[in-house]
Structure formats: structure tokens, C-alpha cells
Amino acid sequence: MAGDINNVGQSGLSYIDQLKQLQDKNKPDEVTGKQALKQEDFLSLLTKQLSQQDPFKPVSNDQMIAQMASFATVDGIGKMNTQFDTLNSSMTSNQALQASSLVGRDVLVPGAAGSKKDDGEMSAMVKLPKNVDNVMVRIEDQMGQLIRTFDVGAQPAGDSRVTWDGKDQEGNPLPAGKYNVKASGILDGQSTEFDVSTYANVNSVLLGKGDGNVLLNLAGFESPVRLAEVLEVGKA
């Protein structure tokens, strides 16, 4: 029917077909990028559609109001997205400012690889799902070679801190550098490897690539770590 705003007008094209033509016309020539229709484009199309309607069967007020409400909704969503982008940028900047106070401090992050300082000791956190009677800790170098094992005894469920004195099995001090801390024990009658987190010093703070993430450059780590992954902040 001519009274339906989706029906064919004098141009021989339906409202949907004309909308598609207008959208294709507004597309940029480049392969990349996409230009969205604005509220003004919808209003211009609606005006053209109304001018081509059958004067004996005009569009009803209900249809007109519904169409205008749709346009307002589209425009409102566009403005809301812009506001969210602005809010996200502001929150990211605020997080980066707060994270800058971590520079020079030790943070606990998931992973077995940690950095041993010149003072000789290296600490880590072992996550135990249950009480374990006998937790064994293994220290490996960057090549994965075992250089030390020691027993920390019975440990309760939860996070248990373990400290390596920085010496090998013969008691010789080892140089500062990157080492792996691994922990295992008998759980429910089976030998089980437990999750380990290690400490590292924060060198600098980075902003993510537009994804809202704040990244930390850690001493001894090749790749930055997300601020959200930090489990604990230690001493400076």
C-alpha cells in the first residue's frame, strides 16, 4: 500500500531500497573505513518518502511517530557510544596515573619466572587448593636446568609464601638473573604441580593500544604485564 512507509514510492523503490542506495552512496572510496548514516540522512530520506506518498492514503500519525522515534534512538545510541569512548579514555588515563606510583616497587604476578636480585633471595607465592603435608620447591635456571630443590614442609590451603636463599644445592651463591620457581606435593594420593606467582620490579607504565588496558614493564620480563594481573604490591 502507498500509505505504508515501507511501500514503493514514485521512484519505484521501497524505503528500504532507497535507504540502502543512500548508504552505498555515502560509503568512502577507500577499502578500509566505514561511514555510518546520521540522523540528518534519515530525516532527508523520510521527507523524500513523504513527498512521494499517495495524498489520498497518507502515512498515519502512528507510523510517523514510530519512524521519528526510531531515528531518535539511532542518534541516541551514537551519542552514547561516543560518551562511553570518552569515559573509557578518561578511566584509562586515571589508571595509568595511579599505576605510575608502582614504578620501582615489586609486584606479584602469575607465572613461575621471576627475577633474583643482588641481595641473594627470591620469593614466590604457591597456591594450594587443599592442605598439603609436604610441599617441595624446585629452582630452575632459564635453560630449565634444575639447580636447587628444598622442602618447605606442611602448608595450609590458600597462598603460601616460599623464599629461596639464592644458593645452589652445594650452597654456592648464584648471580642475579631470571629463575623459575616450581612447587609440587602429594594431593589426594597423587603428585601434583601447583600454581606459582613470582615477584618482579616495575620499570615503567604503558598505555594499551586503545583497548583500555594499562601495562607494566617488569624487570626481567620480555613482554609487559597487564595491571589487572597484579596480585600484590610489595616493597619499593
C-alpha positions as CSV (number, residue, x, y, z in Angstrom):
1,M,0.0,0.0,0.0
2,A,1.1,3.6,-0.7
3,G,0.2,4.5,2.9
4,D,2.9,2.1,4.3
5,I,6.2,3.9,4.7
6,N,8.0,0.8,3.6
7,N,6.0,0.6,0.3
8,V,7.2,1.6,-3.1
9,G,7.0,5.4,-3.9
10,Q,7.1,7.3,-7.1
11,S,10.7,6.3,-7.7
12,G,9.8,2.7,-7.9
13,L,12.0,1.8,-5.0
14,S,10.9,0.8,-1.5
15,Y,12.0,2.8,1.6
16,I,14.5,0.0,2.5
17,D,16.0,0.0,-1.1
18,Q,16.3,3.8,-1.0
19,L,18.0,3.6,2.4
20,K,20.5,1.1,1.0
21,Q,21.2,3.3,-2.0
22,L,21.8,6.3,0.2
23,Q,24.1,4.2,2.5
24,D,26.1,2.9,-0.5
25,K,26.4,6.4,-1.9
26,N,27.9,7.6,1.4
27,K,30.5,4.9,1.6
28,P,34.1,6.2,1.2
29,D,36.1,5.2,-1.9
30,E,38.8,3.5,0.3
31,V,38.6,-0.1,1.0
32,T,39.1,0.4,4.7
33,G,36.8,2.5,6.9
34,K,33.0,2.8,7.2
35,Q,30.8,5.9,7.2
36,A,27.5,5.5,9.2
37,L,24.3,7.2,8.3
38,K,23.5,10.2,10.5
39,Q,20.1,11.3,11.8
40,E,20.0,14.1,9.1
41,D,20.2,11.4,6.4
42,F,17.2,9.5,7.8
43,L,15.2,12.7,8.1
44,S,16.1,13.6,4.5
45,L,15.0,10.2,3.3
46,L,11.8,10.4,5.3
47,T,11.0,13.8,3.8
48,K,11.5,12.4,0.3
49,Q,9.4,9.4,1.1
50,L,6.5,11.5,2.4
51,S,6.6,13.8,-0.6
52,Q,6.0,10.7,-2.8
53,Q,3.2,9.2,-0.9
54,D,-0.4,9.0,-2.2
55,P,-2.2,12.1,-1.0
56,F,-5.4,10.0,-0.7
57,K,-3.7,7.5,1.6
58,P,-1.2,9.4,3.6
59,V,1.1,8.0,6.2
60,S,-0.7,7.7,9.6
61,N,0.4,9.7,12.6
62,D,1.3,6.5,14.4
63,Q,3.7,5.5,11.6
64,M,5.2,9.0,11.6
65,I,5.8,9.0,15.3
66,A,7.2,5.4,15.2
67,Q,9.6,6.4,12.4
68,M,10.8,9.5,14.2
69,A,11.3,7.6,17.4
70,S,13.5,5.1,15.5
71,F,15.6,7.9,14.2
72,A,16.0,9.4,17.7
73,T,17.0,6.0,19.0
74,V,19.7,5.6,16.4
75,D,21.1,9.1,17.1
76,G,21.0,8.5,20.9
77,I,22.9,5.2,20.6
78,G,25.6,7.0,18.5
79,K,26.0,9.7,21.1
80,M,26.1,7.1,23.9
81,N,28.9,5.3,22.2
82,T,30.9,8.5,21.9
83,Q,30.3,9.2,25.6
84,F,31.4,5.7,26.5
85,D,34.6,6.1,24.4
86,T,35.4,9.3,26.2
87,L,34.7,7.7,29.6
88,N,36.9,4.7,28.8
89,S,39.8,7.0,27.7
90,S,39.4,9.0,30.9
91,M,39.4,5.9,33.1
92,T,42.5,4.5,31.3
93,S,44.4,7.7,31.9
94,N,43.4,7.7,35.5
95,Q,44.6,4.1,35.9
96,A,47.9,5.0,34.3
97,L,48.4,7.9,36.7
98,Q,47.7,5.6,39.6
99,A,49.9,2.8,38.2
100,S,52.8,5.3,37.9
101,S,53.2,5.0,41.7
102,L,54.2,1.4,41.2
103,V,57.4,2.3,39.4
104,G,60.3,1.0,41.5
105,R,58.1,-1.3,43.5
106,D,57.8,-5.1,43.5
107,V,54.5,-6.7,42.3
108,L,53.3,-10.2,42.4
109,V,52.2,-11.6,39.0
110,P,51.1,-15.1,37.9
111,G,53.9,-17.2,36.5
112,A,56.9,-19.3,37.6
113,A,59.5,-17.0,36.1
114,G,60.9,-14.4,38.4
115,S,64.0,-12.2,38.8
116,K,66.5,-12.7,41.6
117,K,68.1,-9.5,42.9
118,D,71.6,-8.9,44.1
119,D,70.6,-9.3,47.7
120,G,70.5,-13.1,47.1
121,E,66.9,-14.0,47.9
122,M,63.9,-14.6,45.8
123,S,60.3,-15.0,47.0
124,A,57.3,-16.6,45.3
125,M,53.7,-17.5,46.2
126,V,52.3,-21.0,45.9
127,K,48.6,-21.5,45.6
128,L,47.4,-24.7,47.3
129,P,43.8,-25.9,46.8
130,K,44.0,-28.0,50.0
131,N,46.2,-28.6,52.9
132,V,49.4,-30.3,51.7
133,D,51.7,-32.3,54.1
134,N,54.9,-31.9,52.1
135,V,55.5,-29.1,49.6
136,M,58.7,-29.4,47.5
137,V,60.1,-26.4,45.7
138,R,62.3,-26.6,42.6
139,I,64.5,-23.8,41.3
140,E,65.5,-23.9,37.6
141,D,67.6,-21.6,35.5
142,Q,66.5,-20.0,32.2
143,M,67.5,-23.1,30.3
144,G,65.2,-25.3,32.5
145,Q,68.1,-27.0,34.3
146,L,67.4,-27.9,37.9
147,I,69.8,-26.1,40.3
148,R,68.1,-26.5,43.7
149,T,65.3,-28.4,45.5
150,F,64.1,-27.8,49.1
151,D,61.3,-28.9,51.3
152,V,59.0,-26.3,52.9
153,G,57.0,-28.9,54.8
154,A,53.3,-28.9,55.5
155,Q,51.3,-25.9,54.2
156,P,47.7,-24.9,54.6
157,A,45.2,-24.3,51.8
158,G,45.5,-21.0,50.1
159,D,48.5,-18.8,49.3
160,S,51.8,-19.9,50.9
161,R,54.9,-17.7,50.5
162,V,58.2,-19.5,49.9
163,T,61.6,-18.0,49.8
164,W,64.7,-19.2,48.1
165,D,68.1,-18.1,49.6
166,G,69.6,-17.7,46.1
167,K,72.1,-20.6,46.5
168,D,72.5,-23.8,44.6
169,Q,72.4,-27.4,46.0
170,E,76.0,-27.1,47.3
171,G,75.4,-23.7,49.0
172,N,77.1,-21.6,46.4
173,P,75.5,-18.1,45.8
174,L,74.1,-17.7,42.3
175,P,74.2,-14.5,40.3
176,A,71.3,-12.2,39.9
177,G,69.0,-13.0,37.0
178,K,65.9,-14.8,35.9
179,Y,64.9,-18.1,37.5
180,N,61.9,-20.4,37.5
181,V,60.2,-21.4,40.8
182,K,58.1,-24.6,40.7
183,A,56.2,-26.3,43.5
184,S,54.7,-29.8,43.9
185,G,53.3,-32.1,46.5
186,I,51.1,-35.1,47.2
187,L,47.5,-34.2,46.9
188,D,44.8,-36.9,47.2
189,G,47.4,-39.5,46.8
190,Q,48.9,-38.1,43.6
191,S,51.9,-35.9,42.8
192,T,50.5,-32.5,41.8
193,E,52.1,-29.3,40.4
194,F,50.8,-26.1,42.0
195,D,50.3,-22.7,40.5
196,V,53.1,-20.3,41.4
197,S,53.3,-16.5,41.3
198,T,56.6,-14.5,41.4
199,Y,57.7,-11.0,42.3
200,A,59.2,-8.6,39.8
201,N,60.2,-4.9,39.9
202,V,58.2,-2.3,37.9
203,N,60.3,-0.4,35.5
204,S,57.7,1.7,33.7
205,V,54.0,2.1,32.9
206,L,52.4,1.9,29.4
207,L,49.0,2.6,28.0
208,G,47.4,-0.2,25.9
209,K,46.7,0.2,22.2
210,G,43.3,1.7,22.6
211,D,41.9,-1.3,24.4
212,G,41.7,0.4,27.9
213,N,44.5,-1.7,29.3
214,V,47.4,-0.3,31.4
215,L,50.6,-2.3,31.0
216,L,53.6,-2.6,33.3
217,N,57.1,-3.2,32.1
218,L,58.7,-5.5,34.6
219,A,62.4,-6.2,35.2
220,G,63.5,-9.4,33.6
221,F,60.2,-9.8,31.6
222,E,60.3,-9.6,27.8
223,S,56.6,-8.7,27.5
224,P,54.6,-6.2,29.5
225,V,52.0,-7.4,32.0
226,R,48.5,-6.0,32.4
227,L,47.9,-4.0,35.6
228,A,44.8,-6.2,36.2
229,E,47.0,-9.3,36.6
230,V,48.9,-7.8,39.6
231,L,48.0,-9.9,42.7
232,E,50.0,-8.0,45.3
233,V,52.2,-4.9,45.6
234,G,55.4,-5.4,47.6
235,K,58.0,-3.1,48.9
236,A,59.9,-0.5,46.9
